[in-house]
Amino acid sequence: MTAEFIIRLILAAIACGAIGMERQMRGKGAGLRTHVLIGMGSALFMIVSKYGFADVLSLDHVGLDPSRIAAQVVTGVGFIGAGNILVRNQNIVGLTTAADIWVTAA
């Protein structure tokens, strides 16, 4: 099971790194490191959400909803994306970068 988790994180890093590399080569705000960190962080939170509470969920007296972790990742990434959107001289800047960050987390 541990090897599967590591493979998932590596695949997330590779896929998000490709997006980040393209953004970095174009000189955009969020580059390779940002996309890899967001992608791997999101993948790790999803792994914890799915597998991290298996022993606790089997107990009768514990009420727990692990899907709430996954739901909060979407909210957190939304805040990161919103921080990249700026208005300069009545032009919107950073909208594509915000969308890239959102897709990277997905």
PDB file as gemmi writes it, atoms N, CA and C in Angstrom:
CRYST1    1.000    1.000    1.000  90.00  90.00  90.00 P 1                      
ATOM      1  N   MET A   1       0.818  -1.193   0.000  1.00  0.00           N  
ATOM      2  CA  MET A   1       0.000   0.000   0.000  1.00  0.00           C  
ATOM      3  C   MET A   1       0.866   1.263   0.000  1.00  0.00           C  
ATOM      4  N   THR A   2       1.971   1.234   0.728  1.00  0.00           N  
ATOM      5  CA  THR A   2       2.847   2.397   0.787  1.00  0.00           C  
ATOM      6  C   THR A   2       3.442   2.715  -0.582  1.00  0.00           C  
ATOM      7  N   ALA A   3       3.807   1.692  -1.333  1.00  0.00           N  
ATOM      8  CA  ALA A   3       4.359   1.916  -2.674  1.00  0.00           C  
ATOM      9  C   ALA A   3       3.327   2.581  -3.579  1.00  0.00           C  
ATOM     10  N   GLU A   4       2.075   2.187  -3.427  1.00  0.00           N  
ATOM     11  CA  GLU A   4       1.008   2.797  -4.230  1.00  0.00           C  
ATOM     12  C   GLU A   4       0.879   4.286  -3.922  1.00  0.00           C  
ATOM     13  N   PHE A   5       0.974   4.651  -2.655  1.00  0.00           N  
ATOM     14  CA  PHE A   5       0.884   6.061  -2.267  1.00  0.00           C  
ATOM     15  C   PHE A   5       2.048   6.859  -2.845  1.00  0.00           C  
ATOM     16  N   ILE A   6       3.228   6.296  -2.785  1.00  0.00           N  
ATOM     17  CA  ILE A   6       4.411   6.975  -3.323  1.00  0.00           C  
ATOM     18  C   ILE A   6       4.291   7.147  -4.831  1.00  0.00           C  
ATOM     19  N   ILE A   7       3.799   6.122  -5.509  1.00  0.00           N  
ATOM     20  CA  ILE A   7       3.605   6.213  -6.963  1.00  0.00           C  
ATOM     21  C   ILE A   7       2.588   7.295  -7.296  1.00  0.00           C  
ATOM     22  N   ARG A   8       1.519   7.377  -6.523  1.00  0.00           N  
ATOM     23  CA  ARG A   8       0.514   8.425  -6.759  1.00  0.00           C  
ATOM     24  C   ARG A   8       1.113   9.816  -6.585  1.00  0.00           C  
ATOM     25  N   LEU A   9       1.923   9.990  -5.559  1.00  0.00           N  
ATOM     26  CA  LEU A   9       2.550  11.291  -5.334  1.00  0.00           C  
ATOM     27  C   LEU A   9       3.541  11.639  -6.439  1.00  0.00           C  
ATOM     28  N   ILE A  10       4.287  10.648  -6.901  1.00  0.00           N  
ATOM     29  CA  ILE A  10       5.237  10.885  -7.994  1.00  0.00           C  
ATOM     30  C   ILE A  10       4.501  11.242  -9.278  1.00  0.00           C  
ATOM     31  N   LEU A  11       3.413  10.535  -9.568  1.00  0.00           N  
ATOM     32  CA  LEU A  11       2.623  10.853 -10.764  1.00  0.00           C  
ATOM     33  C   LEU A  11       2.022  12.251 -10.678  1.00  0.00           C  
ATOM     34  N   ALA A  12       1.568  12.638  -9.486  1.00  0.00           N  
ATOM     35  CA  ALA A  12       1.049  13.997  -9.302  1.00  0.00           C  
ATOM     36  C   ALA A  12       2.148  15.022  -9.552  1.00  0.00           C  
ATOM     37  N   ALA A  13       3.348  14.742  -9.059  1.00  0.00           N  
ATOM     38  CA  ALA A  13       4.466  15.669  -9.259  1.00  0.00           C  
ATOM     39  C   ALA A  13       4.824  15.793 -10.733  1.00  0.00           C  
ATOM     40  N   ILE A  14       4.813  14.689 -11.452  1.00  0.00           N  
ATOM     41  CA  ILE A  14       5.158  14.722 -12.880  1.00  0.00           C  
ATOM     42  C   ILE A  14       4.099  15.474 -13.676  1.00  0.00           C  
ATOM     43  N   ALA A  15       2.830  15.144 -13.447  1.00  0.00           N  
ATOM     44  CA  ALA A  15       1.749  15.791 -14.200  1.00  0.00           C  
ATOM     45  C   ALA A  15       1.684  17.287 -13.903  1.00  0.00           C  
ATOM     46  N   CYS A  16       1.766  17.638 -12.632  1.00  0.00           N  
ATOM     47  CA  CYS A  16       1.698  19.054 -12.266  1.00  0.00           C  
ATOM     48  C   CYS A  16       2.980  19.785 -12.643  1.00  0.00           C  
ATOM     49  N   GLY A  17       4.095  19.061 -12.635  1.00  0.00           N  
ATOM     50  CA  GLY A  17       5.355  19.662 -13.050  1.00  0.00           C  
ATOM     51  C   GLY A  17       5.342  20.062 -14.512  1.00  0.00           C  
ATOM     52  N   ALA A  18       4.655  19.283 -15.336  1.00  0.00           N  
ATOM     53  CA  ALA A  18       4.553  19.636 -16.759  1.00  0.00           C  
ATOM     54  C   ALA A  18       3.805  20.955 -16.939  1.00  0.00           C  
ATOM     55  N   ILE A  19       2.724  21.117 -16.197  1.00  0.00           N  
ATOM     56  CA  ILE A  19       1.970  22.376 -16.268  1.00  0.00           C  
ATOM     57  C   ILE A  19       2.820  23.519 -15.720  1.00  0.00           C  
ATOM     58  N   GLY A  20       3.457  23.282 -14.585  1.00  0.00           N  
ATOM     59  CA  GLY A  20       4.281  24.311 -13.964  1.00  0.00           C  
ATOM     60  C   GLY A  20       5.470  24.719 -14.814  1.00  0.00           C  
ATOM     61  N   MET A  21       6.069  23.765 -15.499  1.00  0.00           N  
ATOM     62  CA  MET A  21       7.216  24.069 -16.368  1.00  0.00           C  
ATOM     63  C   MET A  21       6.791  24.980 -17.517  1.00  0.00           C  
ATOM     64  N   GLU A  22       5.639  24.690 -18.090  1.00  0.00           N  
ATOM     65  CA  GLU A  22       5.130  25.531 -19.183  1.00  0.00           C  
ATOM     66  C   GLU A  22       4.884  26.950 -18.689  1.00  0.00           C  
ATOM     67  N   ARG A  23       4.316  27.084 -17.499  1.00  0.00           N  
ATOM     68  CA  ARG A  23       4.035  28.410 -16.947  1.00  0.00           C  
ATOM     69  C   ARG A  23       5.331  29.146 -16.613  1.00  0.00           C  
ATOM     70  N   GLN A  24       6.309  28.423 -16.102  1.00  0.00           N  
ATOM     71  CA  GLN A  24       7.581  29.046 -15.740  1.00  0.00           C  
ATOM     72  C   GLN A  24       8.342  29.498 -16.975  1.00  0.00           C  
ATOM     73  N   MET A  25       8.302  28.707 -18.042  1.00  0.00           N  
ATOM     74  CA  MET A  25       8.993  29.086 -19.276  1.00  0.00           C  
ATOM     75  C   MET A  25       8.384  30.337 -19.889  1.00  0.00           C  
ATOM     76  N   ARG A  26       7.118  30.579 -19.631  1.00  0.00           N  
ATOM     77  CA  ARG A  26       6.456  31.788 -20.133  1.00  0.00           C  
ATOM     78  C   ARG A  26       6.588  32.966 -19.169  1.00  0.00           C  
ATOM     79  N   GLY A  27       7.253  32.746 -18.039  1.00  0.00           N  
ATOM     80  CA  GLY A  27       7.473  33.825 -17.084  1.00  0.00           C  
ATOM     81  C   GLY A  27       6.249  34.193 -16.271  1.00  0.00           C  
ATOM     82  N   LYS A  28       5.372  33.265 -16.044  1.00  0.00           N  
ATOM     83  CA  LYS A  28       4.149  33.532 -15.284  1.00  0.00           C  
ATOM     84  C   LYS A  28       4.412  33.403 -13.786  1.00  0.00           C  
ATOM     85  N   GLY A  29       3.459  33.879 -12.993  1.00  0.00           N  
ATOM     86  CA  GLY A  29       3.645  33.956 -11.545  1.00  0.00           C  
ATOM     87  C   GLY A  29       3.854  32.629 -10.847  1.00  0.00           C  
ATOM     88  N   ALA A  30       3.011  31.682 -11.074  1.00  0.00           N  
ATOM     89  CA  ALA A  30       3.127  30.370 -10.438  1.00  0.00           C  
ATOM     90  C   ALA A  30       3.851  29.440 -11.405  1.00  0.00           C  
ATOM     91  N   GLY A  31       5.006  28.959 -10.986  1.00  0.00           N  
ATOM     92  CA  GLY A  31       5.820  28.143 -11.880  1.00  0.00           C  
ATOM     93  C   GLY A  31       5.869  26.690 -11.469  1.00  0.00           C  
ATOM     94  N   LEU A  32       6.975  26.071 -11.765  1.00  0.00           N  
ATOM     95  CA  LEU A  32       7.167  24.642 -11.549  1.00  0.00           C  
ATOM     96  C   LEU A  32       6.986  24.259 -10.082  1.00  0.00           C  
ATOM     97  N   ARG A  33       7.694  24.925  -9.205  1.00  0.00           N  
ATOM     98  CA  ARG A  33       7.643  24.560  -7.789  1.00  0.00           C  
ATOM     99  C   ARG A  33       6.235  24.716  -7.213  1.00  0.00           C  
ATOM    100  N   THR A  34       5.577  25.802  -7.539  1.00  0.00           N  
ATOM    101  CA  THR A  34       4.231  26.038  -7.023  1.00  0.00           C  
ATOM    102  C   THR A  34       3.271  24.953  -7.471  1.00  0.00           C  
ATOM    103  N   HIS A  35       3.289  24.621  -8.749  1.00  0.00           N  
ATOM    104  CA  HIS A  35       2.371  23.612  -9.267  1.00  0.00           C  
ATOM    105  C   HIS A  35       2.663  22.228  -8.691  1.00  0.00           C  
ATOM    106  N   VAL A  36       3.933  21.886  -8.564  1.00  0.00           N  
ATOM    107  CA  VAL A  36       4.285  20.576  -7.994  1.00  0.00           C  
ATOM    108  C   VAL A  36       3.846  20.498  -6.535  1.00  0.00           C  
ATOM    109  N   LEU A  37       4.089  21.549  -5.768  1.00  0.00           N  
ATOM    110  CA  LEU A  37       3.693  21.534  -4.361  1.00  0.00           C  
ATOM    111  C   LEU A  37       2.182  21.457  -4.191  1.00  0.00           C  
ATOM    112  N   ILE A  38       1.447  22.201  -4.990  1.00  0.00           N  
ATOM    113  CA  ILE A  38      -0.013  22.155  -4.891  1.00  0.00           C  
ATOM    114  C   ILE A  38      -0.535  20.787  -5.311  1.00  0.00           C  
ATOM    115  N   GLY A  39      -0.006  20.238  -6.383  1.00  0.00           N  
ATOM    116  CA  GLY A  39      -0.453  18.925  -6.850  1.00  0.00           C  
ATOM    117  C   GLY A  39      -0.138  17.816  -5.869  1.00  0.00           C  
ATOM    118  N   MET A  40       1.084  17.809  -5.338  1.00  0.00           N  
ATOM    119  CA  MET A  40       1.453  16.769  -4.376  1.00  0.00           C  
ATOM    120  C   MET A  40       0.712  16.945  -3.054  1.00  0.00           C  
ATOM    121  N   GLY A  41       0.533  18.183  -2.632  1.00  0.00           N  
ATOM    122  CA  GLY A  41      -0.226  18.426  -1.403  1.00  0.00           C  
ATOM    123  C   GLY A  41      -1.666  17.974  -1.529  1.00  0.00           C  
ATOM    124  N   SER A  42      -2.282  18.271  -2.654  1.00  0.00           N  
ATOM    125  CA  SER A  42      -3.663  17.833  -2.882  1.00  0.00           C  
ATOM    126  C   SER A  42      -3.756  16.316  -2.935  1.00  0.00           C  
ATOM    127  N   ALA A  43      -2.804  15.686  -3.620  1.00  0.00           N  
ATOM    128  CA  ALA A  43      -2.801  14.222  -3.697  1.00  0.00           C  
ATOM    129  C   ALA A  43      -2.632  13.612  -2.312  1.00  0.00           C  
ATOM    130  N   LEU A  44      -1.762  14.192  -1.506  1.00  0.00           N  
ATOM    131  CA  LEU A  44      -1.538  13.673  -0.160  1.00  0.00           C  
ATOM    132  C   LEU A  44      -2.783  13.825   0.711  1.00  0.00           C  
ATOM    133  N   PHE A  45      -3.453  14.962   0.613  1.00  0.00           N  
ATOM    134  CA  PHE A  45      -4.687  15.143   1.376  1.00  0.00           C  
ATOM    135  C   PHE A  45      -5.766  14.156   0.934  1.00  0.00           C  
ATOM    136  N   MET A  46      -5.836  13.863  -0.356  1.00  0.00           N  
ATOM    137  CA  MET A  46      -6.817  12.883  -0.832  1.00  0.00           C  
ATOM    138  C   MET A  46      -6.491  11.476  -0.332  1.00  0.00           C  
ATOM    139  N   ILE A  47      -5.208  11.136  -0.298  1.00  0.00           N  
ATOM    140  CA  ILE A  47      -4.800   9.827   0.219  1.00  0.00           C  
ATOM    141  C   ILE A  47      -5.163   9.713   1.699  1.00  0.00           C  
ATOM    142  N   VAL A  48      -4.870  10.750   2.469  1.00  0.00           N  
ATOM    143  CA  VAL A  48      -5.211  10.738   3.894  1.00  0.00           C  
ATOM    144  C   VAL A  48      -6.718  10.674   4.081  1.00  0.00           C  
ATOM    145  N   SER A  49      -7.455  11.408   3.263  1.00  0.00           N  
ATOM    146  CA  SER A  49      -8.909  11.408   3.363  1.00  0.00           C  
ATOM    147  C   SER A  49      -9.494  10.028   3.099  1.00  0.00           C  
ATOM    148  N   LYS A  50      -8.907   9.304   2.154  1.00  0.00           N  
ATOM    149  CA  LYS A  50      -9.454   7.999   1.782  1.00  0.00           C  
ATOM    150  C   LYS A  50      -8.975   6.869   2.690  1.00  0.00           C  
ATOM    151  N   TYR A  51      -7.695   6.887   3.057  1.00  0.00           N  
ATOM    152  CA  TYR A  51      -7.112   5.746   3.767  1.00  0.00           C  
ATOM    153  C   TYR A  51      -6.690   6.050   5.207  1.00  0.00           C  
ATOM    154  N   GLY A  52      -6.625   7.290   5.588  1.00  0.00           N  
ATOM    155  CA  GLY A  52      -6.048   7.645   6.875  1.00  0.00           C  
ATOM    156  C   GLY A  52      -6.894   7.359   8.089  1.00  0.00           C  
ATOM    157  N   PHE A  53      -8.170   7.123   7.908  1.00  0.00           N  
ATOM    158  CA  PHE A  53      -9.056   6.950   9.049  1.00  0.00           C  
ATOM    159  C   PHE A  53      -9.732   5.589   9.076  1.00  0.00           C  
ATOM    160  N   ALA A  54      -9.180   4.620   8.375  1.00  0.00           N  
ATOM    161  CA  ALA A  54      -9.814   3.301   8.274  1.00  0.00           C  
ATOM    162  C   ALA A  54      -9.954   2.633   9.635  1.00  0.00           C  
ATOM    163  N   ASP A  55      -8.946   2.748  10.494  1.00  0.00           N  
ATOM    164  CA  ASP A  55      -9.028   2.100  11.800  1.00  0.00           C  
ATOM    165  C   ASP A  55     -10.014   2.796  12.726  1.00  0.00           C  
ATOM    166  N   VAL A  56     -10.175   4.101  12.602  1.00  0.00           N  
ATOM    167  CA  VAL A  56     -11.102   4.842  13.451  1.00  0.00           C  
ATOM    168  C   VAL A  56     -12.544   4.644  12.996  1.00  0.00           C  
ATOM    169  N   LEU A  57     -12.758   4.544  11.697  1.00  0.00           N  
ATOM    170  CA  LEU A  57     -14.118   4.400  11.177  1.00  0.00           C  
ATOM    171  C   LEU A  57     -14.760   3.077  11.562  1.00  0.00           C  
ATOM    172  N   SER A  58     -13.963   2.081  11.901  1.00  0.00           N  
ATOM    173  CA  SER A  58     -14.530   0.787  12.280  1.00  0.00           C  
ATOM    174  C   SER A  58     -15.115   0.806  13.688  1.00  0.00           C  
ATOM    175  N   LEU A  59     -14.829   1.824  14.475  1.00  0.00           N  
ATOM    176  CA  LEU A  59     -15.371   1.928  15.827  1.00  0.00           C  
ATOM    177  C   LEU A  59     -16.803   2.435  15.776  1.00  0.00           C  
ATOM    178  N   ASP A  60     -17.644   1.880  16.638  1.00  0.00           N  
ATOM    179  CA  ASP A  60     -19.067   2.244  16.631  1.00  0.00           C  
ATOM    180  C   ASP A  60     -19.341   3.623  17.215  1.00  0.00           C  
ATOM    181  N   HIS A  61     -18.583   4.035  18.190  1.00  0.00           N  
ATOM    182  CA  HIS A  61     -18.872   5.282  18.890  1.00  0.00           C  
ATOM    183  C   HIS A  61     -18.227   6.522  18.261  1.00  0.00           C  
ATOM    184  N   VAL A  62     -17.583   6.363  17.128  1.00  0.00           N  
ATOM    185  CA  VAL A  62     -16.907   7.489  16.478  1.00  0.00           C  
ATOM    186  C   VAL A  62     -17.703   7.922  15.252  1.00  0.00           C  
ATOM    187  N   GLY A  63     -18.085   9.180  15.228  1.00  0.00           N  
ATOM    188  CA  GLY A  63     -18.749   9.752  14.060  1.00  0.00           C  
ATOM    189  C   GLY A  63     -17.762  10.636  13.315  1.00  0.00           C  
ATOM    190  N   LEU A  64     -17.375  10.223  12.139  1.00  0.00           N  
ATOM    191  CA  LEU A  64     -16.310  10.907  11.420  1.00  0.00           C  
ATOM    192  C   LEU A  64     -16.619  10.889   9.931  1.00  0.00           C  
ATOM    193  N   ASP A  65     -16.365  12.003   9.267  1.00  0.00           N  
ATOM    194  CA  ASP A  65     -16.588  12.086   7.826  1.00  0.00           C  
ATOM    195  C   ASP A  65     -15.288  12.504   7.145  1.00  0.00           C  
ATOM    196  N   PRO A  66     -14.491  11.522   6.676  1.00  0.00           N  
ATOM    197  CA  PRO A  66     -13.203  11.851   6.060  1.00  0.00           C  
ATOM    198  C   PRO A  66     -13.319  12.642   4.768  1.00  0.00           C  
ATOM    199  N   SER A  67     -14.470  12.623   4.127  1.00  0.00           N  
ATOM    200  CA  SER A  67     -14.612  13.364   2.872  1.00  0.00           C  
ATOM    201  C   SER A  67     -14.545  14.873   3.096  1.00  0.00           C  
ATOM    202  N   ARG A  68     -14.673  15.308   4.329  1.00  0.00           N  
ATOM    203  CA  ARG A  68     -14.590  16.737   4.612  1.00  0.00           C  
ATOM    204  C   ARG A  68     -13.189  17.278   4.347  1.00  0.00           C  
ATOM    205  N   ILE A  69     -12.179  16.427   4.508  1.00  0.00           N  
ATOM    206  CA  ILE A  69     -10.809  16.849   4.207  1.00  0.00           C  
ATOM    207  C   ILE A  69     -10.694  17.166   2.723  1.00  0.00           C  
ATOM    208  N   ALA A  70     -11.190  16.263   1.889  1.00  0.00           N  
ATOM    209  CA  ALA A  70     -11.134  16.470   0.441  1.00  0.00           C  
ATOM    210  C   ALA A  70     -11.908  17.721   0.042  1.00  0.00           C  
ATOM    211  N   ALA A  71     -13.031  17.959   0.685  1.00  0.00           N  
ATOM    212  CA  ALA A  71     -13.836  19.136   0.356  1.00  0.00           C  
ATOM    213  C   ALA A  71     -13.101  20.430   0.704  1.00  0.00           C  
ATOM    214  N   GLN A  72     -12.333  20.418   1.770  1.00  0.00           N  
ATOM    215  CA  GLN A  72     -11.625  21.627   2.175  1.00  0.00           C  
ATOM    216  C   GLN A  72     -10.417  21.922   1.294  1.00  0.00           C  
ATOM    217  N   VAL A  73      -9.906  20.919   0.612  1.00  0.00           N  
ATOM    218  CA  VAL A  73      -8.818  21.156  -0.344  1.00  0.00           C  
ATOM    219  C   VAL A  73      -9.304  22.088  -1.446  1.00  0.00           C  
ATOM    220  N   VAL A  74     -10.517  21.857  -1.910  1.00  0.00           N  
ATOM    221  CA  VAL A  74     -11.093  22.706  -2.963  1.00  0.00           C  
ATOM    222  C   VAL A  74     -11.189  24.147  -2.479  1.00  0.00           C  
ATOM    223  N   THR A  75     -11.629  24.344  -1.251  1.00  0.00           N  
ATOM    224  CA  THR A  75     -11.737  25.690  -0.697  1.00  0.00           C  
ATOM    225  C   THR A  75     -10.369  26.351  -0.569  1.00  0.00           C  
ATOM    226  N   GLY A  76      -9.403  25.613  -0.044  1.00  0.00           N  
ATOM    227  CA  GLY A  76      -8.059  26.166   0.127  1.00  0.00           C  
ATOM    228  C   GLY A  76      -7.411  26.553  -1.183  1.00  0.00           C  
ATOM    229  N   VAL A  77      -7.563  25.711  -2.179  1.00  0.00           N  
ATOM    230  CA  VAL A  77      -6.986  26.010  -3.491  1.00  0.00           C  
ATOM    231  C   VAL A  77      -7.708  27.195  -4.126  1.00  0.00           C  
ATOM    232  N   GLY A  78      -8.985  27.324  -3.860  1.00  0.00           N  
ATOM    233  CA  GLY A  78      -9.724  28.485  -4.353  1.00  0.00           C  
ATOM    234  C   GLY A  78      -9.159  29.786  -3.801  1.00  0.00           C  
ATOM    235  N   PHE A  79      -8.787  29.782  -2.523  1.00  0.00           N  
ATOM    236  CA  PHE A  79      -8.175  30.974  -1.931  1.00  0.00           C  
ATOM    237  C   PHE A  79      -6.815  31.266  -2.548  1.00  0.00           C  
ATOM    238  N   ILE A  80      -6.028  30.233  -2.793  1.00  0.00           N  
ATOM    239  CA  ILE A  80      -4.723  30.435  -3.434  1.00  0.00           C  
ATOM    240  C   ILE A  80      -4.909  31.013  -4.831  1.00  0.00           C  
ATOM    241  N   GLY A  81      -5.856  30.466  -5.577  1.00  0.00           N  
ATOM    242  CA  GLY A  81      -6.132  30.970  -6.922  1.00  0.00           C  
ATOM    243  C   GLY A  81      -6.631  32.400  -6.906  1.00  0.00           C  
ATOM    244  N   ALA A  82      -7.505  32.703  -5.945  1.00  0.00           N  
ATOM    245  CA  ALA A  82      -8.038  34.063  -5.858  1.00  0.00           C  
ATOM    246  C   ALA A  82      -6.934  35.069  -5.554  1.00  0.00           C  
ATOM    247  N   GLY A  83      -5.927  34.639  -4.825  1.00  0.00           N  
ATOM    248  CA  GLY A  83      -4.805  35.525  -4.521  1.00  0.00           C  
ATOM    249  C   GLY A  83      -3.961  35.859  -5.738  1.00  0.00           C  
ATOM    250  N   ASN A  84      -4.093  35.090  -6.789  1.00  0.00           N  
ATOM    251  CA  ASN A  84      -3.323  35.342  -8.012  1.00  0.00           C  
ATOM    252  C   ASN A  84      -4.036  36.270  -8.985  1.00  0.00           C  
ATOM    253  N   ILE A  85      -5.299  36.520  -8.774  1.00  0.00           N  
ATOM    254  CA  ILE A  85      -6.070  37.363  -9.691  1.00  0.00           C  
ATOM    255  C   ILE A  85      -5.973  38.813  -9.221  1.00  0.00           C  
ATOM    256  N   LEU A  86      -5.483  39.663 -10.082  1.00  0.00           N  
ATOM    257  CA  LEU A  86      -5.318  41.082  -9.777  1.00  0.00           C  
ATOM    258  C   LEU A  86      -5.935  41.921 -10.884  1.00  0.00           C  
ATOM    259  N   VAL A  87      -6.273  43.155 -10.532  1.00  0.00           N  
ATOM    260  CA  VAL A  87      -6.742  44.113 -11.530  1.00  0.00           C  
ATOM    261  C   VAL A  87      -5.706  45.228 -11.608  1.00  0.00           C  
ATOM    262  N   ARG A  88      -5.121  45.393 -12.790  1.00  0.00           N  
ATOM    263  CA  ARG A  88      -4.124  46.436 -13.019  1.00  0.00           C  
ATOM    264  C   ARG A  88      -4.558  47.272 -14.215  1.00  0.00           C  
ATOM    265  N   ASN A  89      -4.715  48.547 -13.990  1.00  0.00           N  
ATOM    266  CA  ASN A  89      -5.124  49.462 -15.061  1.00  0.00           C  
ATOM    267  C   ASN A  89      -6.363  48.948 -15.784  1.00  0.00           C  
ATOM    268  N   GLN A  90      -7.318  48.498 -15.041  1.00  0.00           N  
ATOM    269  CA  GLN A  90      -8.593  47.970 -15.534  1.00  0.00           C  
ATOM    270  C   GLN A  90      -8.413  46.740 -16.415  1.00  0.00           C  
ATOM    271  N   ASN A  91      -7.312  46.024 -16.242  1.00  0.00           N  
ATOM    272  CA  ASN A  91      -7.086  44.738 -16.906  1.00  0.00           C  
ATOM    273  C   ASN A  91      -6.975  43.660 -15.834  1.00  0.00           C  
ATOM    274  N   ILE A  92      -7.590  42.532 -16.085  1.00  0.00           N  
ATOM    275  CA  ILE A  92      -7.520  41.415 -15.148  1.00  0.00           C  
ATOM    276  C   ILE A  92      -6.272  40.601 -15.463  1.00  0.00           C  
ATOM    277  N   VAL A  93      -5.439  40.403 -14.447  1.00  0.00           N  
ATOM    278  CA  VAL A  93      -4.177  39.680 -14.592  1.00  0.00           C  
ATOM    279  C   VAL A  93      -4.198  38.469 -13.655  1.00  0.00           C  
ATOM    280  N   GLY A  94      -3.711  37.345 -14.131  1.00  0.00           N  
ATOM    281  CA  GLY A  94      -3.568  36.163 -13.289  1.00  0.00           C  
ATOM    282  C   GLY A  94      -4.724  35.191 -13.328  1.00  0.00           C  
ATOM    283  N   LEU A  95      -5.689  35.428 -14.173  1.00  0.00           N  
ATOM    284  CA  LEU A  95      -6.852  34.545 -14.227  1.00  0.00           C  
ATOM    285  C   LEU A  95      -6.471  33.156 -14.737  1.00  0.00           C  
ATOM    286  N   THR A  96      -5.639  33.094 -15.756  1.00  0.00           N  
ATOM    287  CA  THR A  96      -5.209  31.797 -16.284  1.00  0.00           C  
ATOM    288  C   THR A  96      -4.344  31.063 -15.270  1.00  0.00           C  
ATOM    289  N   THR A  97      -3.503  31.786 -14.555  1.00  0.00           N  
ATOM    290  CA  THR A  97      -2.684  31.161 -13.519  1.00  0.00           C  
ATOM    291  C   THR A  97      -3.565  30.591 -12.420  1.00  0.00           C  
ATOM    292  N   ALA A  98      -4.602  31.312 -12.038  1.00  0.00           N  
ATOM    293  CA  ALA A  98      -5.535  30.809 -11.024  1.00  0.00           C  
ATOM    294  C   ALA A  98      -6.235  29.543 -11.509  1.00  0.00           C  
ATOM    295  N   ALA A  99      -6.621  29.522 -12.768  1.00  0.00           N  
ATOM    296  CA  ALA A  99      -7.260  28.325 -13.328  1.00  0.00           C  
ATOM    297  C   ALA A  99      -6.281  27.157 -13.378  1.00  0.00           C  
ATOM    298  N   ASP A 100      -5.024  27.441 -13.720  1.00  0.00           N  
ATOM    299  CA  ASP A 100      -3.998  26.394 -13.726  1.00  0.00           C  
ATOM    300  C   ASP A 100      -3.813  25.789 -12.340  1.00  0.00           C  
ATOM    301  N   ILE A 101      -3.783  26.634 -11.325  1.00  0.00           N  
ATOM    302  CA  ILE A 101      -3.631  26.149  -9.955  1.00  0.00           C  
ATOM    303  C   ILE A 101      -4.818  25.277  -9.570  1.00  0.00           C  
ATOM    304  N   TRP A 102      -6.004  25.692  -9.944  1.00  0.00           N  
ATOM    305  CA  TRP A 102      -7.210  24.920  -9.625  1.00  0.00           C  
ATOM    306  C   TRP A 102      -7.176  23.553 -10.317  1.00  0.00           C  
ATOM    307  N   VAL A 103      -6.786  23.533 -11.583  1.00  0.00           N  
ATOM    308  CA  VAL A 103      -6.696  22.268 -12.328  1.00  0.00           C  
ATOM    309  C   VAL A 103      -5.589  21.389 -11.752  1.00  0.00           C  
ATOM    310  N   THR A 104      -4.487  21.994 -11.349  1.00  0.00           N  
ATOM    311  CA  THR A 104      -3.391  21.235 -10.759  1.00  0.00           C  
ATOM    312  C   THR A 104      -3.846  20.505  -9.499  1.00  0.00           C  
ATOM    313  N   ALA A 105      -4.637  21.164  -8.694  1.00  0.00           N  
ATOM    314  CA  ALA A 105      -5.128  20.532  -7.465  1.00  0.00           C  
ATOM    315  C   ALA A 105      -6.135  19.433  -7.753  1.00  0.00           C  
ATOM    316  N   ALA A 106      -6.821  19.545  -8.876  1.00  0.00           N  
ATOM    317  CA  ALA A 106      -7.827  18.519  -9.200  1.00  0.00           C  
ATOM    318  C   ALA A 106      -7.149  17.227  -9.576  1.00  0.00           C  
TER     319      ALA A 106                                                      
END                                                                             
